[in-house]
Amino acid sequence: MKLLMWLVLVVLVVFAVRKKGQKISFPTAQGGAEPAPPRPDPVQIEAEAMVCCDICQMYIPSSEAIRKGQKTYCCIAHAEQAVQAD
Ligand SMILES: [Zn+2]
C-alpha cells in the first residue's frame, strides 16, 4: 500500500513537471510569430568595396565615396580641397 502511495506521488510529480514544462515551452513556440529586429547582414557589409579618401586616408564604402577623376574622397569638402590643391 505504501508503494502505491509513492507511485501516485511520482506520477503526480511527473505530471506537474510536464505541465510546468509546457508552460515554459509555449511562449517560445509563439515567439516565432514575433518579428525579429532587422539586423544588417555582416556578409553584405563585407561585400561592399572600401575605398580610401585621397585627403584623409579614411576608408569609406564605395557607394558613399565621391569620385573625381581617378581619385576618391570621403566628402565633398575633401574633393574640393583636392581641386584647390591642383
Ligand atoms: Zn577625407
PDB file of the backbone (N, CA, C, O) and the ligand in Angstrom, with CONECT records:
HET     ZN  A 101       1
ATOM      1  N   MET A   1       0.847  -1.216   0.000  1.00  0.00           N
ATOM      2  CA  MET A   1       0.000   0.000   0.000  1.00  0.00           C
ATOM      3  C   MET A   1       0.870   1.250   0.000  1.00  0.00           C
ATOM      4  O   MET A   1       0.560   2.247  -0.653  1.00  0.00           O
ATOM      5  N   LYS A   2       1.977   1.171   0.755  1.00  0.00           N
ATOM      6  CA  LYS A   2       2.889   2.304   0.814  1.00  0.00           C
ATOM      7  C   LYS A   2       3.493   2.557  -0.581  1.00  0.00           C
ATOM      8  O   LYS A   2       3.675   3.697  -1.009  1.00  0.00           O
ATOM      9  N   LEU A   3       3.792   1.451  -1.263  1.00  0.00           N
ATOM     10  CA  LEU A   3       4.383   1.542  -2.596  1.00  0.00           C
ATOM     11  C   LEU A   3       3.434   2.248  -3.564  1.00  0.00           C
ATOM     12  O   LEU A   3       3.862   3.052  -4.392  1.00  0.00           O
ATOM     13  N   LEU A   4       2.160   1.940  -3.451  1.00  0.00           N
ATOM     14  CA  LEU A   4       1.154   2.560  -4.324  1.00  0.00           C
ATOM     15  C   LEU A   4       1.094   4.071  -4.089  1.00  0.00           C
ATOM     16  O   LEU A   4       0.948   4.856  -5.026  1.00  0.00           O
ATOM     17  N   MET A   5       1.211   4.461  -2.806  1.00  0.00           N
ATOM     18  CA  MET A   5       1.186   5.889  -2.474  1.00  0.00           C
ATOM     19  C   MET A   5       2.369   6.620  -3.119  1.00  0.00           C
ATOM     20  O   MET A   5       2.235   7.724  -3.646  1.00  0.00           O
ATOM     21  N   TRP A   6       3.522   5.965  -3.056  1.00  0.00           N
ATOM     22  CA  TRP A   6       4.719   6.541  -3.661  1.00  0.00           C
ATOM     23  C   TRP A   6       4.567   6.643  -5.182  1.00  0.00           C
ATOM     24  O   TRP A   6       4.981   7.619  -5.808  1.00  0.00           O
ATOM     25  N   LEU A   7       3.958   5.598  -5.749  1.00  0.00           N
ATOM     26  CA  LEU A   7       3.757   5.563  -7.201  1.00  0.00           C
ATOM     27  C   LEU A   7       2.859   6.726  -7.642  1.00  0.00           C
ATOM     28  O   LEU A   7       3.123   7.402  -8.637  1.00  0.00           O
ATOM     29  N   VAL A   8       1.789   6.933  -6.865  1.00  0.00           N
ATOM     30  CA  VAL A   8       0.855   8.036  -7.166  1.00  0.00           C
ATOM     31  C   VAL A   8       1.583   9.372  -7.051  1.00  0.00           C
ATOM     32  O   VAL A   8       1.408  10.267  -7.878  1.00  0.00           O
ATOM     33  N   LEU A   9       2.392   9.484  -6.020  1.00  0.00           N
ATOM     34  CA  LEU A   9       3.136  10.722  -5.786  1.00  0.00           C
ATOM     35  C   LEU A   9       4.089  11.010  -6.960  1.00  0.00           C
ATOM     36  O   LEU A   9       4.196  12.136  -7.444  1.00  0.00           O
ATOM     37  N   VAL A  10       4.773   9.941  -7.394  1.00  0.00           N
ATOM     38  CA  VAL A  10       5.719  10.087  -8.507  1.00  0.00           C
ATOM     39  C   VAL A  10       4.968  10.509  -9.779  1.00  0.00           C
ATOM     40  O   VAL A  10       5.425  11.380 -10.519  1.00  0.00           O
ATOM     41  N   VAL A  11       3.824   9.888 -10.016  1.00  0.00           N
ATOM     42  CA  VAL A  11       3.023  10.220 -11.208  1.00  0.00           C
ATOM     43  C   VAL A  11       2.566  11.673 -11.144  1.00  0.00           C
ATOM     44  O   VAL A  11       2.582  12.384 -12.148  1.00  0.00           O
ATOM     45  N   LEU A  12       2.162  12.101  -9.961  1.00  0.00           N
ATOM     46  CA  LEU A  12       1.718  13.482  -9.783  1.00  0.00           C
ATOM     47  C   LEU A  12       2.874  14.457 -10.051  1.00  0.00           C
ATOM     48  O   LEU A  12       2.698  15.484 -10.707  1.00  0.00           O
ATOM     49  N   VAL A  13       4.037  14.119  -9.540  1.00  0.00           N
ATOM     50  CA  VAL A  13       5.207  14.977  -9.735  1.00  0.00           C
ATOM     51  C   VAL A  13       5.554  15.049 -11.225  1.00  0.00           C
ATOM     52  O   VAL A  13       5.858  16.122 -11.746  1.00  0.00           O
ATOM     53  N   VAL A  14       5.507  13.916 -11.894  1.00  0.00           N
ATOM     54  CA  VAL A  14       5.813  13.875 -13.335  1.00  0.00           C
ATOM     55  C   VAL A  14       4.817  14.751 -14.100  1.00  0.00           C
ATOM     56  O   VAL A  14       5.198  15.505 -14.995  1.00  0.00           O
ATOM     57  N   PHE A  15       3.541  14.640 -13.735  1.00  0.00           N
ATOM     58  CA  PHE A  15       2.519  15.456 -14.398  1.00  0.00           C
ATOM     59  C   PHE A  15       2.759  16.942 -14.152  1.00  0.00           C
ATOM     60  O   PHE A  15       2.638  17.764 -15.061  1.00  0.00           O
ATOM     61  N   ALA A  16       3.104  17.275 -12.894  1.00  0.00           N
ATOM     62  CA  ALA A  16       3.348  18.665 -12.514  1.00  0.00           C
ATOM     63  C   ALA A  16       4.528  19.228 -13.307  1.00  0.00           C
ATOM     64  O   ALA A  16       4.477  20.359 -13.792  1.00  0.00           O
ATOM     65  N   VAL A  17       5.576  18.440 -13.432  1.00  0.00           N
ATOM     66  CA  VAL A  17       6.772  18.879 -14.171  1.00  0.00           C
ATOM     67  C   VAL A  17       6.434  19.050 -15.650  1.00  0.00           C
ATOM     68  O   VAL A  17       6.877  20.001 -16.295  1.00  0.00           O
ATOM     69  N   ARG A  18       5.644  18.116 -16.174  1.00  0.00           N
ATOM     70  CA  ARG A  18       5.257  18.201 -17.595  1.00  0.00           C
ATOM     71  C   ARG A  18       4.449  19.457 -17.863  1.00  0.00           C
ATOM     72  O   ARG A  18       4.664  20.150 -18.858  1.00  0.00           O
ATOM     73  N   LYS A  19       3.514  19.744 -16.962  1.00  0.00           N
ATOM     74  CA  LYS A  19       2.666  20.938 -17.104  1.00  0.00           C
ATOM     75  C   LYS A  19       3.519  22.196 -17.071  1.00  0.00           C
ATOM     76  O   LYS A  19       3.330  23.118 -17.864  1.00  0.00           O
ATOM     77  N   LYS A  20       4.463  22.213 -16.133  1.00  0.00           N
ATOM     78  CA  LYS A  20       5.377  23.348 -16.000  1.00  0.00           C
ATOM     79  C   LYS A  20       6.207  23.500 -17.282  1.00  0.00           C
ATOM     80  O   LYS A  20       6.413  24.603 -17.788  1.00  0.00           O
ATOM     81  N   GLY A  21       6.665  22.371 -17.778  1.00  0.00           N
ATOM     82  CA  GLY A  21       7.474  22.366 -18.998  1.00  0.00           C
ATOM     83  C   GLY A  21       6.700  22.909 -20.185  1.00  0.00           C
ATOM     84  O   GLY A  21       7.245  23.620 -21.030  1.00  0.00           O
ATOM     85  N   GLN A  22       5.405  22.559 -20.236  1.00  0.00           N
ATOM     86  CA  GLN A  22       4.567  23.045 -21.341  1.00  0.00           C
ATOM     87  C   GLN A  22       4.391  24.555 -21.257  1.00  0.00           C
ATOM     88  O   GLN A  22       4.416  25.268 -22.260  1.00  0.00           O
ATOM     89  N   LYS A  23       4.208  25.025 -19.992  1.00  0.00           N
ATOM     90  CA  LYS A  23       4.012  26.465 -19.791  1.00  0.00           C
ATOM     91  C   LYS A  23       5.248  27.242 -20.222  1.00  0.00           C
ATOM     92  O   LYS A  23       5.149  28.355 -20.739  1.00  0.00           O
ATOM     93  N   ILE A  24       6.413  26.642 -20.002  1.00  0.00           N
ATOM     94  CA  ILE A  24       7.663  27.319 -20.348  1.00  0.00           C
ATOM     95  C   ILE A  24       7.881  27.284 -21.870  1.00  0.00           C
ATOM     96  O   ILE A  24       8.316  28.266 -22.471  1.00  0.00           O
ATOM     97  N   SER A  25       7.570  26.134 -22.471  1.00  0.00           N
ATOM     98  CA  SER A  25       7.855  25.986 -23.898  1.00  0.00           C
ATOM     99  C   SER A  25       6.835  26.715 -24.755  1.00  0.00           C
ATOM    100  O   SER A  25       7.119  27.053 -25.904  1.00  0.00           O
ATOM    101  N   PHE A  26       5.638  26.965 -24.204  1.00  0.00           N
ATOM    102  CA  PHE A  26       4.572  27.579 -25.007  1.00  0.00           C
ATOM    103  C   PHE A  26       4.938  28.978 -25.512  1.00  0.00           C
ATOM    104  O   PHE A  26       4.783  29.251 -26.702  1.00  0.00           O
ATOM    105  N   PRO A  27       5.423  29.879 -24.634  1.00  0.00           N
ATOM    106  CA  PRO A  27       5.757  31.233 -25.129  1.00  0.00           C
ATOM    107  C   PRO A  27       6.859  31.222 -26.191  1.00  0.00           C
ATOM    108  O   PRO A  27       6.841  32.034 -27.115  1.00  0.00           O
ATOM    109  N   THR A  28       7.808  30.310 -26.059  1.00  0.00           N
ATOM    110  CA  THR A  28       8.892  30.273 -27.043  1.00  0.00           C
ATOM    111  C   THR A  28       8.370  29.809 -28.398  1.00  0.00           C
ATOM    112  O   THR A  28       8.844  30.250 -29.445  1.00  0.00           O
ATOM    113  N   ALA A  29       7.375  28.901 -28.359  1.00  0.00           N
ATOM    114  CA  ALA A  29       6.782  28.423 -29.614  1.00  0.00           C
ATOM    115  C   ALA A  29       6.017  29.568 -30.281  1.00  0.00           C
ATOM    116  O   ALA A  29       5.997  29.679 -31.507  1.00  0.00           O
ATOM    117  N   GLN A  30       5.383  30.426 -29.455  1.00  0.00           N
ATOM    118  CA  GLN A  30       4.642  31.567 -30.000  1.00  0.00           C
ATOM    119  C   GLN A  30       5.588  32.705 -30.366  1.00  0.00           C
ATOM    120  O   GLN A  30       5.261  33.549 -31.200  1.00  0.00           O
ATOM    121  N   GLY A  31       6.745  32.722 -29.747  1.00  0.00           N
ATOM    122  CA  GLY A  31       7.719  33.780 -30.008  1.00  0.00           C
ATOM    123  C   GLY A  31       8.133  33.850 -31.466  1.00  0.00           C
ATOM    124  O   GLY A  31       8.594  34.886 -31.945  1.00  0.00           O
ATOM    125  N   GLY A  32       7.963  32.737 -32.167  1.00  0.00           N
ATOM    126  CA  GLY A  32       8.297  32.712 -33.589  1.00  0.00           C
ATOM    127  C   GLY A  32       7.449  33.670 -34.400  1.00  0.00           C
ATOM    128  O   GLY A  32       7.872  34.147 -35.454  1.00  0.00           O
ATOM    129  N   ALA A  33       6.215  33.960 -33.893  1.00  0.00           N
ATOM    130  CA  ALA A  33       5.317  34.866 -34.609  1.00  0.00           C
ATOM    131  C   ALA A  33       5.796  36.307 -34.487  1.00  0.00           C
ATOM    132  O   ALA A  33       5.522  37.142 -35.349  1.00  0.00           O
ATOM    133  N   GLU A  34       6.517  36.585 -33.400  1.00  0.00           N
ATOM    134  CA  GLU A  34       7.004  37.947 -33.186  1.00  0.00           C
ATOM    135  C   GLU A  34       8.166  38.220 -34.151  1.00  0.00           C
ATOM    136  O   GLU A  34       9.128  37.452 -34.193  1.00  0.00           O
ATOM    137  N   PRO A  35       8.082  39.302 -34.918  1.00  0.00           N
ATOM    138  CA  PRO A  35       9.169  39.547 -35.880  1.00  0.00           C
ATOM    139  C   PRO A  35      10.470  39.923 -35.179  1.00  0.00           C
ATOM    140  O   PRO A  35      10.486  40.758 -34.275  1.00  0.00           O
ATOM    141  N   ALA A  36      11.531  39.308 -35.599  1.00  0.00           N
ATOM    142  CA  ALA A  36      12.842  39.589 -35.026  1.00  0.00           C
ATOM    143  C   ALA A  36      13.321  40.949 -35.532  1.00  0.00           C
ATOM    144  O   ALA A  36      13.035  41.316 -36.671  1.00  0.00           O
ATOM    145  N   PRO A  37      14.048  41.703 -34.700  1.00  0.00           N
ATOM    146  CA  PRO A  37      14.544  43.009 -35.146  1.00  0.00           C
ATOM    147  C   PRO A  37      15.488  42.852 -36.345  1.00  0.00           C
ATOM    148  O   PRO A  37      16.359  41.983 -36.356  1.00  0.00           O
ATOM    149  N   PRO A  38      15.296  43.702 -37.342  1.00  0.00           N
ATOM    150  CA  PRO A  38      16.146  43.561 -38.541  1.00  0.00           C
ATOM    151  C   PRO A  38      17.608  43.823 -38.228  1.00  0.00           C
ATOM    152  O   PRO A  38      17.966  44.827 -37.611  1.00  0.00           O
ATOM    153  N   ARG A  39      18.426  42.909 -38.662  1.00  0.00           N
ATOM    154  CA  ARG A  39      19.863  43.038 -38.409  1.00  0.00           C
ATOM    155  C   ARG A  39      20.589  43.143 -39.735  1.00  0.00           C
ATOM    156  O   ARG A  39      20.290  42.381 -40.654  1.00  0.00           O
ATOM    157  N   PRO A  40      21.527  44.059 -39.864  1.00  0.00           N
ATOM    158  CA  PRO A  40      22.291  44.118 -41.115  1.00  0.00           C
ATOM    159  C   PRO A  40      23.119  42.861 -41.289  1.00  0.00           C
ATOM    160  O   PRO A  40      23.782  42.398 -40.360  1.00  0.00           O
ATOM    161  N   ASP A  41      23.071  42.326 -42.477  1.00  0.00           N
ATOM    162  CA  ASP A  41      23.808  41.097 -42.753  1.00  0.00           C
ATOM    163  C   ASP A  41      25.301  41.404 -42.819  1.00  0.00           C
ATOM    164  O   ASP A  41      25.723  42.161 -43.692  1.00  0.00           O
ATOM    165  N   PRO A  42      26.113  40.842 -41.927  1.00  0.00           N
ATOM    166  CA  PRO A  42      27.557  41.144 -41.928  1.00  0.00           C
ATOM    167  C   PRO A  42      28.233  40.770 -43.241  1.00  0.00           C
ATOM    168  O   PRO A  42      29.225  41.386 -43.631  1.00  0.00           O
ATOM    169  N   VAL A  43      27.699  39.765 -43.918  1.00  0.00           N
ATOM    170  CA  VAL A  43      28.293  39.349 -45.196  1.00  0.00           C
ATOM    171  C   VAL A  43      28.082  40.445 -46.234  1.00  0.00           C
ATOM    172  O   VAL A  43      28.963  40.724 -47.047  1.00  0.00           O
ATOM    173  N   GLN A  44      26.883  41.074 -46.195  1.00  0.00           N
ATOM    174  CA  GLN A  44      26.581  42.126 -47.169  1.00  0.00           C
ATOM    175  C   GLN A  44      27.466  43.347 -46.939  1.00  0.00           C
ATOM    176  O   GLN A  44      27.901  43.996 -47.890  1.00  0.00           O
ATOM    177  N   ILE A  45      27.729  43.653 -45.669  1.00  0.00           N
ATOM    178  CA  ILE A  45      28.567  44.810 -45.355  1.00  0.00           C
ATOM    179  C   ILE A  45      29.990  44.564 -45.873  1.00  0.00           C
ATOM    180  O   ILE A  45      30.628  45.452 -46.440  1.00  0.00           O
ATOM    181  N   GLU A  46      30.463  43.336 -45.661  1.00  0.00           N
ATOM    182  CA  GLU A  46      31.807  42.987 -46.113  1.00  0.00           C
ATOM    183  C   GLU A  46      31.914  42.995 -47.631  1.00  0.00           C
ATOM    184  O   GLU A  46      32.977  43.259 -48.193  1.00  0.00           O
ATOM    185  N   ALA A  47      30.788  42.700 -48.288  1.00  0.00           N
ATOM    186  CA  ALA A  47      30.806  42.572 -49.742  1.00  0.00           C
ATOM    187  C   ALA A  47      31.064  43.916 -50.420  1.00  0.00           C
ATOM    188  O   ALA A  47      31.603  43.957 -51.526  1.00  0.00           O
ATOM    189  N   GLU A  48      30.677  45.031 -49.754  1.00  0.00           N
ATOM    190  CA  GLU A  48      30.854  46.338 -50.372  1.00  0.00           C
ATOM    191  C   GLU A  48      32.331  46.738 -50.348  1.00  0.00           C
ATOM    192  O   GLU A  48      33.008  46.629 -49.326  1.00  0.00           O
ATOM    193  N   ALA A  49      32.795  47.191 -51.477  1.00  0.00           N
ATOM    194  CA  ALA A  49      34.199  47.573 -51.593  1.00  0.00           C
ATOM    195  C   ALA A  49      34.465  48.852 -50.802  1.00  0.00           C
ATOM    196  O   ALA A  49      33.639  49.764 -50.784  1.00  0.00           O
ATOM    197  N   MET A  50      35.615  48.907 -50.155  1.00  0.00           N
ATOM    198  CA  MET A  50      36.012  50.077 -49.388  1.00  0.00           C
ATOM    199  C   MET A  50      37.064  50.840 -50.196  1.00  0.00           C
ATOM    200  O   MET A  50      37.984  50.258 -50.770  1.00  0.00           O
ATOM    201  N   VAL A  51      36.893  52.149 -50.219  1.00  0.00           N
ATOM    202  CA  VAL A  51      37.853  52.982 -50.934  1.00  0.00           C
ATOM    203  C   VAL A  51      38.481  53.971 -49.951  1.00  0.00           C
ATOM    204  O   VAL A  51      37.888  54.314 -48.929  1.00  0.00           O
ATOM    205  N   CYS A  52      39.671  54.411 -50.278  1.00  0.00           N
ATOM    206  CA  CYS A  52      40.429  55.287 -49.397  1.00  0.00           C
ATOM    207  C   CYS A  52      40.313  56.738 -49.865  1.00  0.00           C
ATOM    208  O   CYS A  52      40.472  57.031 -51.050  1.00  0.00           O
ATOM    209  N   CYS A  53      40.038  57.634 -48.930  1.00  0.00           N
ATOM    210  CA  CYS A  53      39.985  59.061 -49.254  1.00  0.00           C
ATOM    211  C   CYS A  53      41.397  59.545 -49.562  1.00  0.00           C
ATOM    212  O   CYS A  53      42.348  59.217 -48.853  1.00  0.00           O
ATOM    213  N   ASP A  54      41.518  60.325 -50.622  1.00  0.00           N
ATOM    214  CA  ASP A  54      42.837  60.800 -51.057  1.00  0.00           C
ATOM    215  C   ASP A  54      43.391  61.873 -50.119  1.00  0.00           C
ATOM    216  O   ASP A  54      44.596  62.122 -50.117  1.00  0.00           O
ATOM    217  N   ILE A  55      42.537  62.504 -49.329  1.00  0.00           N
ATOM    218  CA  ILE A  55      42.983  63.579 -48.432  1.00  0.00           C
ATOM    219  C   ILE A  55      43.283  63.042 -47.036  1.00  0.00           C
ATOM    220  O   ILE A  55      44.398  63.199 -46.538  1.00  0.00           O
ATOM    221  N   CYS A  56      42.300  62.411 -46.405  1.00  0.00           N
ATOM    222  CA  CYS A  56      42.473  61.995 -45.009  1.00  0.00           C
ATOM    223  C   CYS A  56      42.791  60.503 -44.861  1.00  0.00           C
ATOM    224  O   CYS A  56      42.974  60.020 -43.744  1.00  0.00           O
ATOM    225  N   GLN A  57      42.857  59.789 -45.950  1.00  0.00           N
ATOM    226  CA  GLN A  57      43.204  58.355 -45.946  1.00  0.00           C
ATOM    227  C   GLN A  57      42.174  57.516 -45.194  1.00  0.00           C
ATOM    228  O   GLN A  57      42.474  56.396 -44.780  1.00  0.00           O
ATOM    229  N   MET A  58      40.976  58.040 -45.015  1.00  0.00           N
ATOM    230  CA  MET A  58      39.935  57.290 -44.310  1.00  0.00           C
ATOM    231  C   MET A  58      39.246  56.351 -45.298  1.00  0.00           C
ATOM    232  O   MET A  58      39.007  56.711 -46.451  1.00  0.00           O
ATOM    233  N   TYR A  59      38.935  55.158 -44.836  1.00  0.00           N
ATOM    234  CA  TYR A  59      38.252  54.187 -45.682  1.00  0.00           C
ATOM    235  C   TYR A  59      36.748  54.359 -45.576  1.00  0.00           C
ATOM    236  O   TYR A  59      36.189  54.445 -44.483  1.00  0.00           O
ATOM    237  N   ILE A  60      36.110  54.406 -46.727  1.00  0.00           N
ATOM    238  CA  ILE A  60      34.663  54.606 -46.778  1.00  0.00           C
ATOM    239  C   ILE A  60      34.067  53.638 -47.797  1.00  0.00           C
ATOM    240  O   ILE A  60      34.756  53.229 -48.732  1.00  0.00           O
ATOM    241  N   PRO A  61      32.791  53.265 -47.631  1.00  0.00           N
ATOM    242  CA  PRO A  61      32.158  52.375 -48.613  1.00  0.00           C
ATOM    243  C   PRO A  61      32.145  53.021 -49.996  1.00  0.00           C
ATOM    244  O   PRO A  61      31.929  54.224 -50.138  1.00  0.00           O
ATOM    245  N   SER A  62      32.375  52.214 -50.981  1.00  0.00           N
ATOM    246  CA  SER A  62      32.452  52.694 -52.371  1.00  0.00           C
ATOM    247  C   SER A  62      31.219  53.505 -52.778  1.00  0.00           C
ATOM    248  O   SER A  62      31.325  54.478 -53.525  1.00  0.00           O
ATOM    249  N   SER A  63      30.046  53.091 -52.277  1.00  0.00           N
ATOM    250  CA  SER A  63      28.797  53.770 -52.653  1.00  0.00           C
ATOM    251  C   SER A  63      28.711  55.173 -52.056  1.00  0.00           C
ATOM    252  O   SER A  63      27.998  56.024 -52.589  1.00  0.00           O
ATOM    253  N   GLU A  64      29.429  55.431 -50.953  1.00  0.00           N
ATOM    254  CA  GLU A  64      29.382  56.733 -50.289  1.00  0.00           C
ATOM    255  C   GLU A  64      30.541  57.638 -50.717  1.00  0.00           C
ATOM    256  O   GLU A  64      30.589  58.809 -50.342  1.00  0.00           O
ATOM    257  N   ALA A  65      31.444  57.107 -51.477  1.00  0.00           N
ATOM    258  CA  ALA A  65      32.625  57.868 -51.872  1.00  0.00           C
ATOM    259  C   ALA A  65      32.288  58.883 -52.960  1.00  0.00           C
ATOM    260  O   ALA A  65      31.383  58.677 -53.768  1.00  0.00           O
ATOM    261  N   ILE A  66      33.033  59.974 -52.960  1.00  0.00           N
ATOM    262  CA  ILE A  66      32.894  61.000 -54.011  1.00  0.00           C
ATOM    263  C   ILE A  66      34.077  60.828 -54.947  1.00  0.00           C
ATOM    264  O   ILE A  66      35.231  60.835 -54.518  1.00  0.00           O
ATOM    265  N   ARG A  67      33.780  60.674 -56.220  1.00  0.00           N
ATOM    266  CA  ARG A  67      34.830  60.396 -57.188  1.00  0.00           C
ATOM    267  C   ARG A  67      35.104  61.624 -58.039  1.00  0.00           C
ATOM    268  O   ARG A  67      34.194  62.280 -58.545  1.00  0.00           O
ATOM    269  N   LYS A  68      36.378  61.905 -58.177  1.00  0.00           N
ATOM    270  CA  LYS A  68      36.809  62.974 -59.085  1.00  0.00           C
ATOM    271  C   LYS A  68      37.966  62.409 -59.871  1.00  0.00           C
ATOM    272  O   LYS A  68      39.067  62.225 -59.352  1.00  0.00           O
ATOM    273  N   GLY A  69      37.695  62.136 -61.134  1.00  0.00           N
ATOM    274  CA  GLY A  69      38.715  61.512 -61.952  1.00  0.00           C
ATOM    275  C   GLY A  69      39.022  60.122 -61.453  1.00  0.00           C
ATOM    276  O   GLY A  69      38.125  59.292 -61.308  1.00  0.00           O
ATOM    277  N   GLN A  70      40.300  59.866 -61.190  1.00  0.00           N
ATOM    278  CA  GLN A  70      40.719  58.549 -60.719  1.00  0.00           C
ATOM    279  C   GLN A  70      40.727  58.480 -59.198  1.00  0.00           C
ATOM    280  O   GLN A  70      40.894  57.401 -58.629  1.00  0.00           O
ATOM    281  N   LYS A  71      40.548  59.608 -58.540  1.00  0.00           N
ATOM    282  CA  LYS A  71      40.667  59.660 -57.079  1.00  0.00           C
ATOM    283  C   LYS A  71      39.299  59.616 -56.395  1.00  0.00           C
ATOM    284  O   LYS A  71      38.282  59.999 -56.973  1.00  0.00           O
ATOM    285  N   THR A  72      39.304  59.145 -55.163  1.00  0.00           N
ATOM    286  CA  THR A  72      38.068  59.065 -54.371  1.00  0.00           C
ATOM    287  C   THR A  72      38.245  59.853 -53.080  1.00  0.00           C
ATOM    288  O   THR A  72      39.338  59.929 -52.518  1.00  0.00           O
ATOM    289  N   TYR A  73      37.138  60.437 -52.626  1.00  0.00           N
ATOM    290  CA  TYR A  73      37.161  61.241 -51.408  1.00  0.00           C
ATOM    291  C   TYR A  73      35.998  60.867 -50.499  1.00  0.00           C
ATOM    292  O   TYR A  73      34.975  60.353 -50.951  1.00  0.00           O
ATOM    293  N   CYS A  74      36.179  61.136 -49.197  1.00  0.00           N
ATOM    294  CA  CYS A  74      35.159  60.747 -48.223  1.00  0.00           C
ATOM    295  C   CYS A  74      34.013  61.743 -48.210  1.00  0.00           C
ATOM    296  O   CYS A  74      32.881  61.385 -47.885  1.00  0.00           O
ATOM    297  N   CYS A  75      34.299  63.003 -48.564  1.00  0.00           N
ATOM    298  CA  CYS A  75      33.251  64.027 -48.524  1.00  0.00           C
ATOM    299  C   CYS A  75      33.529  65.082 -49.595  1.00  0.00           C
ATOM    300  O   CYS A  75      34.606  65.122 -50.189  1.00  0.00           O
ATOM    301  N   ILE A  76      32.528  65.936 -49.825  1.00  0.00           N
ATOM    302  CA  ILE A  76      32.646  66.982 -50.855  1.00  0.00           C
ATOM    303  C   ILE A  76      33.778  67.951 -50.483  1.00  0.00           C
ATOM    304  O   ILE A  76      34.523  68.408 -51.350  1.00  0.00           O
ATOM    305  N   ALA A  77      33.896  68.254 -49.191  1.00  0.00           N
ATOM    306  CA  ALA A  77      34.926  69.174 -48.714  1.00  0.00           C
ATOM    307  C   ALA A  77      36.317  68.715 -49.124  1.00  0.00           C
ATOM    308  O   ALA A  77      37.143  69.514 -49.565  1.00  0.00           O
ATOM    309  N   HIS A  78      36.568  67.415 -48.973  1.00  0.00           N
ATOM    310  CA  HIS A  78      37.883  66.875 -49.340  1.00  0.00           C
ATOM    311  C   HIS A  78      38.063  66.838 -50.849  1.00  0.00           C
ATOM    312  O   HIS A  78      39.173  67.015 -51.350  1.00  0.00           O
ATOM    313  N   ALA A  79      36.987  66.610 -51.565  1.00  0.00           N
ATOM    314  CA  ALA A  79      37.062  66.616 -53.026  1.00  0.00           C
ATOM    315  C   ALA A  79      37.402  68.014 -53.529  1.00  0.00           C
ATOM    316  O   ALA A  79      38.202  68.175 -54.450  1.00  0.00           O
ATOM    317  N   GLU A  80      36.776  69.040 -52.905  1.00  0.00           N
ATOM    318  CA  GLU A  80      37.042  70.433 -53.297  1.00  0.00           C
ATOM    319  C   GLU A  80      38.447  70.845 -52.879  1.00  0.00           C
ATOM    320  O   GLU A  80      39.120  71.590 -53.591  1.00  0.00           O
ATOM    321  N   GLN A  81      38.879  70.366 -51.741  1.00  0.00           N
ATOM    322  CA  GLN A  81      40.240  70.639 -51.240  1.00  0.00           C
ATOM    323  C   GLN A  81      41.270  70.119 -52.246  1.00  0.00           C
ATOM    324  O   GLN A  81      42.279  70.774 -52.509  1.00  0.00           O
ATOM    325  N   ALA A  82      41.007  68.948 -52.796  1.00  0.00           N
ATOM    326  CA  ALA A  82      41.916  68.341 -53.756  1.00  0.00           C
ATOM    327  C   ALA A  82      41.956  69.152 -55.034  1.00  0.00           C
ATOM    328  O   ALA A  82      43.012  69.292 -55.652  1.00  0.00           O
ATOM    329  N   VAL A  83      40.799  69.692 -55.438  1.00  0.00           N
ATOM    330  CA  VAL A  83      40.728  70.506 -56.655  1.00  0.00           C
ATOM    331  C   VAL A  83      41.521  71.794 -56.462  1.00  0.00           C
ATOM    332  O   VAL A  83      42.239  72.232 -57.362  1.00  0.00           O
ATOM    333  N   GLN A  84      41.386  72.395 -55.285  1.00  0.00           N
ATOM    334  CA  GLN A  84      42.112  73.640 -54.982  1.00  0.00           C
ATOM    335  C   GLN A  84      43.618  73.393 -54.959  1.00  0.00           C
ATOM    336  O   GLN A  84      44.388  74.248 -55.396  1.00  0.00           O
ATOM    337  N   ALA A  85      44.043  72.254 -54.463  1.00  0.00           N
ATOM    338  CA  ALA A  85      45.462  71.911 -54.376  1.00  0.00           C
ATOM    339  C   ALA A  85      46.064  71.759 -55.765  1.00  0.00           C
ATOM    340  O   ALA A  85      47.235  72.067 -55.982  1.00  0.00           O
ATOM    341  N   ASP A  86      45.247  71.280 -56.706  1.00  0.00           N
ATOM    342  CA  ASP A  86      45.727  71.103 -58.083  1.00  0.00           C
ATOM    343  C   ASP A  86      45.787  72.458 -58.745  1.00  0.00           C
ATOM    344  O   ASP A  86      46.164  72.558 -59.912  1.00  0.00           O
TER     345      ASP A  86
HETATM  346 ZN    ZN A 101      38.640  62.573 -46.490  1.00  0.00          ZN2+
END
